[in-house]
């Protein structure tokens, strides 16, 4: 499959371009002779570039996992209540313990995201099996209800600025060295999924088939929940939720490579990183020297891609 080297080359080219785009001029050829350029590169450009790539890759892999858990292609971390659950956990810990350390906020967001994702799974298991489109609708309803709760509590406690950052930001202009490292945890969690890819693929065949093949469905379900929740919580905590990445990227890759998770997960991660990095670069260039948040561009592009996926017949049955 030539997708892997092609996406790797595209990602490398976009990362190099990202290092040179911004309000300050940075010449990579002279960076070792210019202390100011080196400072900008190490403190701002490189952290931002890494943050964008890690976010895209981790959210794409999380999308694959949640689609395997619910056995539905039209679900993602941003349409199943997971992001809103992470924001609810962050809001609760901010109200109860305003001076709480970052690691405690991370744990609160992850646990809350895990609970809301588990609630989503419990809800869809009561839906008719053949009504496939009820699953994403249930996710959107749950996301809407949780988002309303978060907004109401944030309004009452004068924390709407935080709520907007967590749920509607999706931009990387504030990323500097020391403020993106949580995303490495998200990347490690997403990487863990590759080692269990075969188990997730079997789980996607259904509980009865998976149990018949000797798989502990409960253990795999818990692992998937943990990975999706940690990835989403880290992204929401660091840069806010990025829409559509975990929904459209897995579907696009699956149309080319089929459902072989072990082979497709690296491609999914690279494709997600390329997509988000390209949108971030576009946002920096359209009204330069000002920026359009990557989440805004992905909202438009993701909606178009999602509509295309809905109306396009799959290449693999």
SULTAJO-V161795 format. One record per residue. N is the residue number from 1. RES is the residue in one letter. SS is DSSP state (~ for helix, > for strand, _ for the rest). Layout:
n->N res->RES ss->SS
n->N res->RES ss->SS
//
This chain:
n->1 res->X ss->_
n->2 res->X ss->_
n->3 res->X ss->~
n->4 res->X ss->~
n->5 res->X ss->~
n->6 res->X ss->~
n->7 res->X ss->~
n->8 res->X ss->~
n->9 res->X ss->~
n->10 res->X ss->~
n->11 res->X ss->~
n->12 res->X ss->~
n->13 res->X ss->~
n->14 res->X ss->~
n->15 res->X ss->~
n->16 res->X ss->~
n->17 res->X ss->~
n->18 res->X ss->~
n->19 res->X ss->~
n->20 res->X ss->~
n->21 res->X ss->_
n->22 res->X ss->_
n->23 res->X ss->_
n->24 res->X ss->_
n->25 res->X ss->_
n->26 res->X ss->_
n->27 res->X ss->_
n->28 res->X ss->~
n->29 res->X ss->~
n->30 res->X ss->~
n->31 res->X ss->~
n->32 res->X ss->~
n->33 res->X ss->~
n->34 res->X ss->_
n->35 res->X ss->~
n->36 res->X ss->~
n->37 res->X ss->~
n->38 res->X ss->~
n->39 res->X ss->~
n->40 res->X ss->~
n->41 res->X ss->~
n->42 res->X ss->~
n->43 res->X ss->~
n->44 res->X ss->~
n->45 res->X ss->~
n->46 res->X ss->~
n->47 res->X ss->~
n->48 res->X ss->~
n->49 res->X ss->~
n->50 res->X ss->~
n->51 res->X ss->~
n->52 res->X ss->~
n->53 res->X ss->~
n->54 res->X ss->~
n->55 res->X ss->~
n->56 res->X ss->~
n->57 res->X ss->~
n->58 res->X ss->~
n->59 res->X ss->~
n->60 res->X ss->~
n->61 res->X ss->~
n->62 res->X ss->~
n->63 res->X ss->~
n->64 res->X ss->~
n->65 res->X ss->~
n->66 res->X ss->~
n->67 res->X ss->~
n->68 res->X ss->~
n->69 res->X ss->~
n->70 res->X ss->~
n->71 res->X ss->_
n->72 res->X ss->_
n->73 res->X ss->_
n->74 res->X ss->_
n->75 res->X ss->_
n->76 res->X ss->_
n->77 res->X ss->_
n->78 res->X ss->_
n->79 res->X ss->_
n->80 res->X ss->_
n->81 res->X ss->_
n->82 res->X ss->~
n->83 res->X ss->~
n->84 res->X ss->~
n->85 res->X ss->~
n->86 res->X ss->~
n->87 res->X ss->~
n->88 res->X ss->~
n->89 res->X ss->~
n->90 res->X ss->~
n->91 res->X ss->~
n->92 res->X ss->~
n->93 res->X ss->~
n->94 res->X ss->~
n->95 res->X ss->~
n->96 res->X ss->~
n->97 res->X ss->_
n->98 res->X ss->_
n->99 res->X ss->_
n->100 res->X ss->_
n->101 res->X ss->_
n->102 res->X ss->~
n->103 res->X ss->~
n->104 res->X ss->~
n->105 res->X ss->~
n->106 res->X ss->~
n->107 res->X ss->~
n->108 res->X ss->~
n->109 res->X ss->~
n->110 res->X ss->~
n->111 res->X ss->~
n->112 res->X ss->~
n->113 res->X ss->~
n->114 res->X ss->~
n->115 res->X ss->~
n->116 res->X ss->~
n->117 res->X ss->~
n->118 res->X ss->~
n->119 res->X ss->~
n->120 res->X ss->~
n->121 res->X ss->~
n->122 res->X ss->~
n->123 res->X ss->~
n->124 res->X ss->~
n->125 res->X ss->_
n->126 res->X ss->_
n->127 res->X ss->_
n->128 res->X ss->_
n->129 res->X ss->_
n->130 res->X ss->_
n->131 res->X ss->_
n->132 res->X ss->_
n->133 res->X ss->~
n->134 res->X ss->~
n->135 res->X ss->~
n->136 res->X ss->~
n->137 res->X ss->~
n->138 res->X ss->~
n->139 res->X ss->~
n->140 res->X ss->~
n->141 res->X ss->~
n->142 res->X ss->~
n->143 res->X ss->~
n->144 res->X ss->~
n->145 res->X ss->~
n->146 res->X ss->~
n->147 res->X ss->~
n->148 res->X ss->~
n->149 res->X ss->~
n->150 res->X ss->~
n->151 res->X ss->~
n->152 res->X ss->~
n->153 res->X ss->~
n->154 res->X ss->~
n->155 res->X ss->~
n->156 res->X ss->~
n->157 res->X ss->_
n->158 res->X ss->_
n->159 res->X ss->_
n->160 res->X ss->~
n->161 res->X ss->~
n->162 res->X ss->~
n->163 res->X ss->~
n->164 res->X ss->~
n->165 res->X ss->~
n->166 res->X ss->~
n->167 res->X ss->~
n->168 res->X ss->~
n->169 res->X ss->_
n->170 res->X ss->_
n->171 res->X ss->_
n->172 res->X ss->_
n->173 res->X ss->_
n->174 res->X ss->_
n->175 res->X ss->_
n->176 res->X ss->_
n->177 res->X ss->_
n->178 res->X ss->_
n->179 res->X ss->_
n->180 res->X ss->_
n->181 res->X ss->_
n->182 res->X ss->~
n->183 res->X ss->~
n->184 res->X ss->~
n->185 res->X ss->~
n->186 res->X ss->~
n->187 res->X ss->~
n->188 res->X ss->~
n->189 res->X ss->~
n->190 res->X ss->~
n->191 res->X ss->~
n->192 res->X ss->~
n->193 res->X ss->~
n->194 res->X ss->~
n->195 res->X ss->~
n->196 res->X ss->_
n->197 res->X ss->~
n->198 res->X ss->~
n->199 res->X ss->~
n->200 res->X ss->~
n->201 res->X ss->~
n->202 res->X ss->~
n->203 res->X ss->~
n->204 res->X ss->_
n->205 res->X ss->_
n->206 res->X ss->_
n->207 res->X ss->~
n->208 res->X ss->~
n->209 res->X ss->~
n->210 res->X ss->~
n->211 res->X ss->~
n->212 res->X ss->~
n->213 res->X ss->_
n->214 res->X ss->_
n->215 res->X ss->_
n->216 res->X ss->_
n->217 res->X ss->~
n->218 res->X ss->~
n->219 res->X ss->~
n->220 res->X ss->~
n->221 res->X ss->~
n->222 res->X ss->~
n->223 res->X ss->~
n->224 res->X ss->~
n->225 res->X ss->~
n->226 res->X ss->~
n->227 res->X ss->~
n->228 res->X ss->~
n->229 res->X ss->~
n->230 res->X ss->~
n->231 res->X ss->~
n->232 res->X ss->~
n->233 res->X ss->~
n->234 res->X ss->~
n->235 res->X ss->~
n->236 res->X ss->~
n->237 res->X ss->~
n->238 res->X ss->~
n->239 res->X ss->_
n->240 res->X ss->_
n->241 res->X ss->_
n->242 res->X ss->_
n->243 res->X ss->_
n->244 res->X ss->_
n->245 res->X ss->~
n->246 res->X ss->~
n->247 res->X ss->~
n->248 res->X ss->~
n->249 res->X ss->~
n->250 res->X ss->~
n->251 res->X ss->~
n->252 res->X ss->~
n->253 res->X ss->~
n->254 res->X ss->~
n->255 res->X ss->~
n->256 res->X ss->~
n->257 res->X ss->~
n->258 res->X ss->_
n->259 res->X ss->_
n->260 res->X ss->_
n->261 res->X ss->~
n->262 res->X ss->~
n->263 res->X ss->~
n->264 res->X ss->~
n->265 res->X ss->~
n->266 res->X ss->~
n->267 res->X ss->~
n->268 res->X ss->~
n->269 res->X ss->~
n->270 res->X ss->~
n->271 res->X ss->~
n->272 res->X ss->~
n->273 res->X ss->~
n->274 res->X ss->~
n->275 res->X ss->~
n->276 res->X ss->~
n->277 res->X ss->~
n->278 res->X ss->~
n->279 res->X ss->~
n->280 res->X ss->~
n->281 res->X ss->~
n->282 res->X ss->~
n->283 res->X ss->~
n->284 res->X ss->~
n->285 res->X ss->~
n->286 res->X ss->~
n->287 res->X ss->_
n->288 res->X ss->_
n->289 res->X ss->_
n->290 res->X ss->_
n->291 res->X ss->_
n->292 res->X ss->_
n->293 res->X ss->_
n->294 res->X ss->~
n->295 res->X ss->~
n->296 res->X ss->~
n->297 res->X ss->~
n->298 res->X ss->~
n->299 res->X ss->~
n->300 res->X ss->~
n->301 res->X ss->~
n->302 res->X ss->~
n->303 res->X ss->~
n->304 res->X ss->~
n->305 res->X ss->~
n->306 res->X ss->~
n->307 res->X ss->~
n->308 res->X ss->~
n->309 res->X ss->~
n->310 res->X ss->~
n->311 res->X ss->~
n->312 res->X ss->_
n->313 res->X ss->_
n->314 res->X ss->_
n->315 res->X ss->_
n->316 res->X ss->_
n->317 res->X ss->_
//
